[in-house]
Amino acid sequence: MSNDSSFKGYALGALLSACVLAPCAQAALPLAVDREPLPSLAPMLERVTPAVVNISTVTQIEAETHPLLSDPFFRYFFELPRNQRRERKNQSLGSGVIVDAEKGLVVTNHHVVDQADAIDVRLRDGRELRAELLGSDSETDIAVLRIPAQGLTAVTLGDSDQLRVGDFVVAIGSPFGLSHTVTSGIVSALGRTGLGIEGFESFIQTDASINPGNSGGPLVDLHGRLVGINTAILAPSGGNVGIGFAIPVAMVRAVADQLLEHGEVRRGLLGVVVQDLTPELARALGVGEADGALVSRVEPGSAAETAGLGPGDLIVAVNGRPITGAGALRAYIGLLRIGTPLQLDLIRNGKRLRLTGKVADPYADYSDGGRLSSTLKGARLGDRIEGAGSDRLFAVAVGTVDKDSPAWRTGLREGDLLLEINQERVRNLEELGRTLRRTRTILSLLIRRDGRVIALRRR
């Protein structure tokens, strides 16, 4: 026998002897190490997953028709019925989480239920329930639903302000329609802003897999406490590449409270234009490595002017909360109620100062629409000029709208621009009042909302 053959035989014999003395390693992990059971997320998930729901919506949209079908002569010749509308259904799927079992409250994303004609919620036990939309906010992408409160399980709310980069988190939802899918990872970053996903951004970034259908589902810590609502992914292909974003539960709680109270979020106003602090600006201002939001302009008569803020001030904290940039300041102020006291820590000319003020009402100069028409009661209206030069747009701006008020039932929402009433152009409150005195009733409205022109007709 050759030396190679002798070596192979020896090696094989040694391996067989080792397997006799100690069993060969298996692919599966052992149940215990040093008589201690291995950690598992299963007990926590057994408590949390009954609070996670699947959300499906149905939206009726008008189907496109051939231009001939709109021709009166063609319809008459072929005896087609008049004013017949062709519609088709558009369905979407997302996730949500029960936050109050006694009241049947469910939190999800605004974009999951936006413009839905019907919202259905399916529980872990297979029950399907029709949900009522209590309020929705596109700026933070949060919506609150209500379902019949019978035999529900709610998630425990955590504290997203205590999260640290590196903390373990778990995402639960229905990616690609696969209900109650669980993925895990860590917190990759905190306070992500400037992504252009939402109006107010302060995201938790995580590498826990978040895919289409996870939207509105919970992000929980290892204790099963809700720390965020999964809302977006960042991937060219539309699938997960280890970068997902969740809305912190602190923001969710603040928005949900206002949606339950008003049906909308009524945001206060500081009245400053701010920008991020670049290294070049930091050196020019002599503030070293400080973080903050640099004030470039203060609106006349604003809460900021009243508090004493000025251009060149670097806001480093508000009410004790550190401000890391312009987006962080906007996100924090945008969640505060009107009249909330403010304590502003800033650096001015190299020195630290503390100013005090209050969050102002952005619609302080607006009028009650009920003075013009009972149909507009509940809406605050004001004059608005947008653009410059020949591109200037004159319109009536809609401020806050009380939920279930006549103006709300007419279809008006905060942020709308009223362009026409009864097919007559209105450029300001004076023209609106003059038109209403002549027509006495509102039959139709033409508004601009989120960059789209929409016609509203009274039923």
N, C-alpha and C positions, 0 to 999 in steps of 0.2 A: 504493500500500500504506500502511496506517495505521501509526502509531508502534508500536501493540501488536503488529501483525503482524510488523513489522521486528524487534522485540525477541524474539518467539518464534522467528523463523527464526534469529536470531543465537545464541540459547541452544541450540537444537537442533544447530546446526552445531558449536558449541563442545563439546557433549557427545559428538558423533560423533568429532570430532578427538581428544578425550581418550581415547576407547575405542580409537582406532587407535594412538595413541602408547603407551598403557598399558592392558592388558586390564581390563575392568570387574570390580568386586569381586563375588565369588561368595558364596553363603550359607555354604558350608563353610569351616572354618578352614584356613589353609595348613598344610602339613606342617612348615614350618620358618620361623623368623624370624631374619633376619640370619645365615642358613646354620646356625642352631642348631636341632635338633629340638625340637618342643614336648614338655613333660612329659606322661607317660602312666602310669596305674596298671596298665596291662595286664601288664607284666613281673612286678610284685609279685603280682598276682592269679593269674597262671599258676602261681606257687609255692604260694600259699595255698589256693586253692579245692579242690585234691584232698584237703585235710584237713577240709573242711566236709561234713557228712553230713545227710541227711534222716532224720527219725525218725518212724515211725508206730507207734501202739500199738493194741491191741485189749483192751477190758475187757468181761467178761461181767457184765451187770447183770440182776437179776430184773425181768421185765416185769410191769406191773400187770395184774391179772385181775379179772373181774367177781366181786363178792362171792358170787354163787350158786355159782361154781366152787369155793369154799372150804367150801361146806355139805356135810357128810358124806352126808345123805339124798339131796341132789341128785346127788352123784357116784355113789352106789349105784344110784339109780333109772335113770340114763342109762349105767351101767356104765363110768364114767370111771376110769382107773387112779389108784391112791392115790399120794400124795406126788409127784405130777408137777409139776415146776417149769418155768415158761415163762421163757426167757431171751432176751435180745437183745444184740447186740454194739454197743458204743459205740467209735468210732474217733476218734483225734486225730492231729494232725500238727504237728511242730515241727522244730527243727534241733539240731545238735550239732557238736562239733569234736574231732578226734583230737589228743590231747596227748602220747601215747606210742605210737609206731608199733610198737615191739618187743613191748610188752605188750598192744597193742590197746585202750588206754584212751580212752574218749570222755567228754567233759564236756558236760552239758546242764542244763536247768532241772528242778527237782523236779516242778513242776506239769505238765511235758510227759509224764512217765512215772508220775505218781502213780496208784496202784491199778491199774496195767496188768497184765493177765494174760500178755500177749506184747508184746515190743518188737522191732521190725524196723528195721534201719539200712540205708539205701541210699547207696552211695558215688557219687562223681562218675563213675566208669567204668561205672556201671550195676549193679554187684554188689549183691545184697541178702543181708544177714547177720542172723541171729538174735542179739540182744544179751542179755547177762546183767547184771542190776542188782546192782552191788557195794555200793552204799550211797546214801542219799538224805537230805537235810536240809531240812525244810520251812521252818525259821527263816531260812535264807539263800537258799533256792530253788536249791540245787545238788544235782546227782545225778551219779554216776560209773557208766558202763557199761563192759562188756568185750566186744569182738568178736574173732573169729579174726584173729590177727596175721599176715597174709600180704599182702605187697605194699602196705602202708599208707604214707601220708604224714602226718606230724605237723606241727602249727604250732609255731613258735618262741615261747616265753613271753617277754613283755616285762615292763616295770616300771611298773605303774600309779601308783606313788608319784611318778614323775617327770613325770606328765602335767601340762599347764598348760592353763588355759582359753584357747581359741583354736587349740590343736593340731588338725591335720587327722586324721580317723579315717574308717574304712570299715566298714560293717556288711554281713555276708554271711549269707544264710539262705534260708528258703522262705516268704516272705510269701504268704498266700492259696494255698499249694501250688505256687507258682512257684519251682522249685528253683534254687539258686545265683544268686539275685538279689543284685546289688551296689548299695549306696547309699553316698553319701559325705556328709560334713559336718564340723563342728568340735565340739570339746568345749565345751559351753555352760556347764557348771558342774561342780564337784567336791564330793564329800562330802555329797550330798543326803540328808537324813534327815527323819523325821517325816511320811512320805507314807502310812504305814499299809499299804504293799504287802507288806512282809515283817517278820519279827521283828527282824532285825538289818539295818540299812540304812546304806549309805555309797555311794550310787550315783554313777556317772558319768552326767551328763546330756549328751545330744547332739542335734543337729538332723538327723543322718543318719536317713533314714526307717526307722522300725522299725514293722512292722505284724504282725497275727496270723500266726503261722507262723515269724516271726523268732526266737521264744523259744528260747533255748539256743544260738543261733548266735554266732559270734565278732564282736567289735569289735576291729579291728586298726589299728595306726598305719601310716604310709606306708612303713615298712620291712617290713610284713607280720608284725609281732610282735603276739601276742595281748595286749591290754590290758584286755579285759572280755568278759563274757558277756551278750548282749542278753537282757533279761528282761521289760520292761514298757513300756507306752505310757501317756500321759496325754492322753486325748481323749474327749469326751462321746459321739462317734459311733462309737468303737471303731476309728477309722482314724488315720493319722499326721497330726499338725498341727505337726510340728517339735519335739516334746518326747518324747524317748525316754530310757530308762534302762538302764544296763548295770552288772553287778556287777564291781567291780575285780578284776583277775587276782590281786592280792595276797590278797584274801579267798577267791577261788576256790582258790588253791593251798593255803591253810591248811585250808580245809574238806575239800578232796579228800584231803589227806594223812591226816586223821583218818578219813575214810570208808574209805580203803583199809586202814587199820590196825585199825579197830574196827567198821566197817560203820555207824557213826553218829558224831556229833560229841559229845564229852564236854567240856562247857563248865565253866570255873571260875567262881568267885563272888568278888566283892569285898565285897558286903554293904553297899551304900549306896543310898539313894534320892536321886536328883539331879534338878535341873531346869535349864532354860536360863536364861542370865543376861540379864535384860531391862535396858533403859537405866535404868529406875527403880531396880532392884536394884543396878546398877553404881554409880549415884550414892550410894545409901545405904551401900554397902560401901566407897566411895572407891577403886575399882579402875580408874577411868578407862575406857578403851576396850578393856580386856582381854577376850579370849574365854575360855570355859571352861564347866565343868559345876559348878553350885553344889550343895553337899551340904546336903540338908534333914534327913536322918536317917541314923544309923549303926546297923546291926543289932548287937545285943549278941552278943559272942563271935565276930564275923566277922573276916575278914582286914583289913577297913578299921579296925575298932576296935584290932586288934593293931598295925597300922601307926601308929596315933595320929591318924587322921582324926576330925574332929568337925563338927557342924552349923555352917554358915556358911563353911566352907572352900571356896575356889574352885579346883578342879583345872584347871590350864592345860596340863599335859603329862603323859604316861605313857610311861616308857622313851624319852624324847626326842621322842615324837610329839605334836605340838600337838593339844589337845582343843578343838574349836570349840563343843561343846554336849553336852547330855545324851545325845542319840542317838549322837554320835561316840564318847563314852566307853563306852556300852553295846556298840556294835558292836566296838570294839577289845578290851575285856575278854572279850567273849563268844567270841572266837576264840583266846584264850590257853589253853594246856594247864594242867591242875592242877599247882601247884608252881612255875609260872613266876615268877622274881623280878620285883618291881615297883619302879620308881623314880618316885615321885609328886612332881611339881612343883606347888606350890599357893601361893595368896595367902591369908594369914590376918591379919586386922586391919591390912591395908595392907602387910604384909611378906611377902617371898617365902621359902618354906621348901621343903625337900626331905625327903620321908619314904621309907622303904623297907619292903617287905613281900613277900608271896607270894600268888599266886592260890590260893584255898581250894577244897576239895572240897565241893560243895553237898550231897553225900550221905554226909558223914562219919559221921553217926549212923545210917545205914541198915544193915540186916542182910542177910546172904546168904540168898536164898530157898531155897537148897539145904538149909538147916538145918530147914526146915519140910516140904519135899517135894522128891524128886529131879526132879519135873516143873518146879519153879521154880528149879532150879539155874542160875546164871548171871545172875540178876536181883537187884538190890539193892532191898530193900523197906523202907518206913518208914511211920509213922503220919502222917496228914494231916487237918487240920481247915480247911475253907474256909467263908467267909461268917461271919455273926454272928447272934446271937439265934435266932429260930425257923427261920431259913434256913440254919443251920449244917449242913454236910455232913461226915460222918465217913467216912473211907475209908482204904484202904491204897494208898500212892503207890508207883509203880514208878520207880526211879532208872535207872542204867545197866543195859543188858542186853547181855551178851556175844553177838556174832554167832554163829549156828549152835549156841548152847547149848540145853539142853532148854527153858528159859523162852522163848528166841527162837522155837523151833519151835512152841511152844504158841501164839505170837502176841503175846506181850507186847512192848511197846516203851517206851522212855524217855518219861516224862511221862504214862503211863496212870494212871488211878485205878481200882483194883479195888473193885468194889461188891458183887458176889455171886460165890460159888463153889458149884457144884452146886445152883444156885437157892436158896442160903441167903445172907442178908445178912451181910456182914462189915464191921465198922466200924474195926477196928484189927488189928495183928499178933497180939494175943492171941486175938481171935475167929477169925482166919484159922487159927492153929495148932490151936485147939480143934476147928474144923470138919474140918481135915485129919486129925486123930487119930481122928475118928469115921468119916469116909468113906474114908480111906486112899488115895483116888485122885481125880484131877481129871477130871471129865467135861465140865464147862462153866464158863465164866467170863463175867461181865458187867462190862464196863469202860466208862469214859468217856474218850474220846480226841478232842481238839480240839473240845470242846463237843458231841460226838455220843456216844450210848450204843450200844455194839457188843456183840453176843453172840459169844463164841468157843467152838467145840466141838472137842474132840479127835477126830482122825480115827482 
